[in-house]
Amino acid sequence: MQAIVGLSRGISRALVQGVVQRSQGSTEASQRAGTEDADSRLVTAVSGFPKPGSNYNIDNILKGQIGDDAYFIARHVDEWSTSDFDVATSMGTPQVEAEPKKGNADVIGVADGVGGWRAYGVDPGLFSVNLMKNCERLVKAGYFVGSQPSTLLAQGFREMQENKQQIIGSSTACLMMLSHTDLMLYTTNIGDSGFLVVRSGEVVHRSQEQQHYFNTPFQLSLPPTELQSEVLADRPESADQYEFCVEDGDVILLATDGIFDNVPDRLLVEEMAVVQHCKDEIRLQQCANSIALMARKLSRDPKFLSPFSVNALAAGIEAEGGKPDDITVLLATVSL
């Protein structure tokens, strides 16, 4: 227990610094934009652990990698509320068909690299990290539509396909956008990463796992030619898409299966309910740490009836205890 507490404090010190810096950057962007919708945002915190036997590297975590998992947090606010094209149209230029409004959103995402690639000498984390980095860069550059996370995921994946030096591997992925335009939450999810949205101690929205069969989730894949017939390869278009209204103070959990396989929803809700309406990054970070630590502890309990073991039994497979895995928690509260 002493080691766990000490490690938790280490995560808090390092990650709070990173989270606060991101939050301050978002605030500055809002002030520069000078628009009312720029004040809408997600207050975020990240925590997690690589699977047992992996090296724990806080620098990698702050850069967006936790074992074979990856994540990103990005925000884009267009500082030009009226573009030159809008002005030209108002002066008599023929009006063209309106395009979807770009930018102006907070975007978060997680991905889980498929560990089976190690048997082929491939680092599973390279695929998930590059997929999330592509999505993050597109958001920061404004090359996305604030209500279309599925398109962003497809763009990020397409850039990997077109990369001259192909990155081999597979990954699940879940992206979420808080649009500053209509204050809606838009999500896309492929595989068994996912999200929970909690309000007043109740789950109001939840993603559903996409599985081909037990413990074999849908996944984006880039296999070498000689393995294409042996590897599952789903398309970004196969991802589930959700959109719904959110309220000020809603608590959002975006996570990889290291959380959902080991922690029942009721325990997640108990932790998340404590930080409803929380705008304090330190308190939010402490909650994220608590969820990650709980998942790690339960994953190592051989007698715990985990969600993973329940699903295994339902599939006719004898199982007991948790599932040791990479654990990534991205916790956020909605500030409108």
N, C-alpha and C positions, 0 to 999 in steps of 0.2 A: 504493500500500500504506500509505503514511503516513497518508493521509486515512481509510482504512478503519480502521486501528488507533485513530486519534483518535476516530472516531465510535463505535467499539465501547466505548471507555472512557467516552464520554459516556452511552451507553445504560446501561452498568453502574452509573455513579454515580446516575443518575436512577432507574432501575428497581429497583435493589437497595433504595433507600430506600423505594419504594412497596411492594415485596414484603415487606420486613422489617416494615413497619407492619401489613400485612395479617396476617402470621404472628403478630405479637405480639397483635393483636386476637383471633385464633383461640385463642391460648393462654389469654388472659384469659377468653374465653367458656367454655373447658373448665374453668377453675378455678371459675367461678361456677356452672356446672352441677353440678360435684361428682360426676359419674357416670363410670364406667369407660369407657363407649363414647364419651364425648366426647374421649378422648385419641386416638382414631383420626382421622387426617386426611391431607390431601394437602399436601405442602410444594411450593410453586409458584413459577414464574418466567415472565416474559413477555418476548418480544423480537420485533422485526420491522421492516420497512421498507415504505413506500408504493412503488407502481410508479414507474419513471423518469418524470420530468416533474411529479410531484406534490410538494407542499410537505411537508418533513419537520418534524413538530411533536411534540416530546417531551411536551408537555402533553396533546395529544390522545391520544397512546399511553397515557399513564398513566390517562386517563379512559376508555379502552376502545375507541379507534378507531385503526386503522392503514390509511390510505387508504380504500378501500371496504370493508375488513374491520372486524369488531368482535369483541370478546371480553368475557367477564366471569368473575370468580372470586368465589364467595360461599359462605358457611357458615351453617348454622342449627343451633343446639342448643337444644332445648326445656328450659328450666330446671326445669320441673315434671315430675318422673319419675312422679308419681301425680296424676292430675287429680281435680278435685272430682267429676266424673262417676263415676270409678272408685270413689271412697270411697262415693258414694251407692249404687252397685250392691252393694258389699260389705255395706251396712247393710240390704239387703232390697228396694231398688228393682228392679223387673223389668229383667233384663238385655236390652239391645238387641243386634242383630247387630253384631259387631265391625267397625269401619272399619279400613282400612289405616293403619298408624302413620305419622303425618306428621312432617316435619322430620328433625332429627338426621342431617345429611348434609353432605358437602362437594360442591359443584356447580361445574363449569366448562363453558364453552361458547365456540364460535367461530361466526362467520357471515361469508359473503362476498357482498356486494352485487353484483348483476349489472350490469356496466359498460355494457351496451348502452342503458341508460336515458338516458345522456348525450345520445344523438341526439334525445331528446324534451325536452331541457332539464331533466331530473330528476337530482338528486344521488343516485347509487346508494348512497352511504354512509348516507343517512338511514334507509333501510329496515333494513339490517343492524344499525345502532346501536340503533334503537328496539326491534327484536326482542330483542336481548340485554339491553337495559335493562329491558324488561318481565319477562324471565325472572329477572334478578338481583333485582329488587324483590320478585317473588313468593317467591323463596327466602328473602330476608332477613326477610320478613314471616311466613314459615312456611306460606304458602298453596301447599303442594305435598306430594306423597307421595314419600318418600325412595327408592322403588324404581320410580318411573314418570317418567323423563325425557320420554317421548313425550307424556304428559299435560301436563307443564310447557311443552313446546314449543307444544302446541296452545293452551294458555291464553294464552301470550305472543302468539301469532299472532291469537287471537280478540280480544284487547284492541286490537290494531291495526285489525282489521276494524270494531270498534265505536267507534273513535275518531271524534269529531265532525269533526275536521280530518284527513281521510284522508291517509296517507303512501303515496305511489305508489312502486312499485318491486318488486324481487324479490331473493331471497337463498337461498343454501344455508345449512345449519346443522348443527352437531353438538354435542350435549350429553352430559355424563357426570356420574354421581353415584356417590360412594363412600358407601354407606349405613352409618351407625354401628350400625345394628341387627343386620344379618347379615354385615357386612364384605364385601358383594358390590359389584361395579362394574356399574352399569346405564348403558347408552348408547342414544342414538337418533341417527340420521344420515340426512339427506336431501341428496342431491347429491354433490359431489366434495370437500368438506372431509372430515376423518376423523381417525382415531387409530391409534397403534401402542402396544402394551404389550410391553416388553422385560424379560426375566428371564435372568440368567446369559448374557448375550450373544446371546440368541435371541429372535426374535419369537414370542410366545405367543398374542397376539390382534391382529387387524387388521381395520379396517373395509373394506368394498368400495365402490367408486364406484357411484353410481346415475346412469346417463346415458341420455337419450333417443336420442342419437346422438353421434358424436365431438364433444367440446368443448361439449356442450349438456347440462348436468347437470339433474337434478330440482331444483325450486326452489319455494319459497313465493312467491306473487305477489299483489299488489294493484294491478291495472291500472285506469286510468280506463275508464268505460263504453264509450267509442268504440274502445278497443283490446282489449277482452276476447276477441274472436275471433281476435286475432293473437298473443296472449301465452301462453306456456306457464305453466300454473298448477296445480301439484301440491298435494295435501292433506297436512297433517301426518301423517295415517294412512298415507301412502305411505312414510314413513321406515323404514329398517331398524332393528331393535331387537336389541341384544345384551345378555347378562348373563353374568357369569363371576366366579369367585373370584379374589382377588388375594392376594399375599403381601407381607410386610414387605420393603421395599426395591425393589419393582417400579418401573420407570421408565415413565412415560406421556408420550406426545407427542400433543397435540391441536393440529391445524393446518389452515389453509386450503390450497387447491390450489397456492398459490405455493410451498409446500414440496414437496408430493408430485409436482408436475409437473416439478420441477427436480432433486430429490435422490433417487437410488436408495435403496431400503431398506437396502442393505448399508452405505452411508455414514452413514445415520441411526443404525443399530444401533451402529456403531463409536463414534459420539459419545455415545450414550445409555448404553452399557455402562460408561463411565467414572464415571457418577454413580449407579450402583446403590447403594442403601442410604444415599445422601447426604441428610443433614438440614441441611446448611450452605446457606443461601439464596444466599450469594455464589458458591459453587462452582456451584450449580445455575443461577444467572443467567449465569455465564460460559459454561456449556454451551449455554444457550438462545441467547445472543449468537452463539456459534460456529456453531450450526446456521443461524441467520438469515443470517449473513454468507456462509456456504457457499452457501446457496440463491441469494442475490443474485448472487454471483460466477458461479455456473453458469448462471443465467438469462441472463447477458450474454455467454456464451461461444458464438459462432456455430458452432463445430465440435463441441461436446459432444453426445454421443448421450444426450439427456435422456429421462426417462420419458415426457414429453410428445411428443417426436419419435418415440419407439418406438411409442406408441399411434397417432400420426398415420400412420406407415407401415403399421401393421396395418390401418388404415381406408382404405388406398389413397391417402393424401395425402402428397406429397413434403414432407418436413420435415427440418430439421437444426438443432441448437442448442437452447438453453433457451427458456423462455417468460417474458419480463419481466412481472411481476405484483406485486400487493400480497402481502407475506409476513407471516404471523402465526404465531408459535410460542408455544404454551403448554406448558411442560414441568413435570412433577410427579413426585415420588416418593411412594410409599405408606409411611406411618408408622403401624404398628399396635402 
